[in-house]
Amino acid sequence: MKTRLFNPGPTNVSEDVRDAIKTHDICHREKEFFEVLSRVNKNIIMVLNGEGTHSAVLFVSSGTGCNEAICASIHGKVLVINNGKYSDRICDILEAYKIPVNLLSVPPLEPIDLSLVEKALEEDKDITHIYLIHHETTTGVLAPLRKIGELAKNYGKLLCVDTVSGLGGHEFDLKKDNIAFCAVSANKCLESFPGVSFVLGRTDEIKKLEGKSRSFYFDIYAQWKKEQGGETPFTPAVQLIFALDRALQEFVEEGSERRIERYQGLAKQMRKGLKELGFELILLPDEMQSNILTAIKMPEKMDYWEVHDKLKERGITIYSGKGVLDQRRFRVATLGHISDKDVDWFLQNLREVMEEVGLLEKK
Ligand SMILES: Cc1ncc(COP(=O)(O)O)c(C=O)c1O
């Protein structure tokens, strides 16, 4: 049966990525594994314009592990720009490590007011780092990354970014955005499987972290140092790294700009189709609008789980609203290895399900 995920990650992968997992049994201490890991690290940095300035450090974890690796290495005070569930989680991690925080709370569906960011930086001289969620996945709100990167540069602060769902689907440039550290996972817009994630960081800043991490496993410097020397400190997820290698080759071939354009096209097609089916969408101003996620108000008579389950029987996964997008919202994501034909197929199935449950008159 054809299956497609329309949830915001884990996502659909290409058949080549799926096949890449079926490599022969291989030990991670072998040169041939290390060549793959090196290519993975090199390609992610190249495609995000970090050559010569940034390094990739790969961890066997989900995206949260990489946010934790970044937090555990911070000695200073962090300005957290908080506009949703994932920045709440950053605060929780910082609290677990007893790292001081200056919290800038932003209402979830509103723009980040840069003058307030600047004010916090002016007033609190103890701030050393800024933590930002690039794309808040619960709401689909995109942050003004480049502008915050400029502020970080002007005020001499280190910008740490959770771009777990942003990177790949939205503009992101390690140099131009003044990224000091960021957390990236394989299973969203990088179009690979869950289980491996990266910290991408400025090499000069990584070098300063020797002996600084409060975490044993998520020690950015220790992991980087080993990877530089052709090793990994622990047993990595070998097969997942083979799959990621293939996915990153596809990313390099497609190019960052074209991937963004593809995702924008899919989101546009999805939104048009949903409106034609009579759905009311929660749209945001262009500069805040997600390229991968569409939040939808549920029609009064709609039973989310009934629609979800009927779509699931047809091979389609959708996602409920969370946090501010409560039970009367649901979300569809258009990311991963999908095409306009998949979106048409989704819309056709949704129409049929809506007819089945009496939300639409039969054509
Ligand atoms: C913006 C953002 N940050 C962090 C995470 C957590 O990632 P993981 O579940 O891979 O740990 C997610 C997951 O969806 C996310 O969307």
The ligand as a Gaussian input file, in Angstrom:
#p B3LYP/6-31G(d) Opt

LIG

0 1
 C       11.622000      22.892000      16.445000
 C       11.852000      21.572000      17.099000
 N       12.781000      21.464000      18.043000
 C       13.022000      20.291000      18.655000
 C       12.305000      19.172000      18.335000
 C       12.579000      17.908000      19.062000
 O       13.191000      17.034000      18.221000
 P       13.300000      15.484000      18.575000
 O       11.911000      14.996000      18.758000
 O       13.979000      14.975000      17.345000
 O       14.115000      15.371000      19.787000
 C       11.320000      19.222000      17.357000
 C       10.544000      18.034000      16.993000
 O        9.623000      18.050000      16.229000
 C       11.086000      20.452000      16.715000
 O       10.151000      20.553000      15.786000

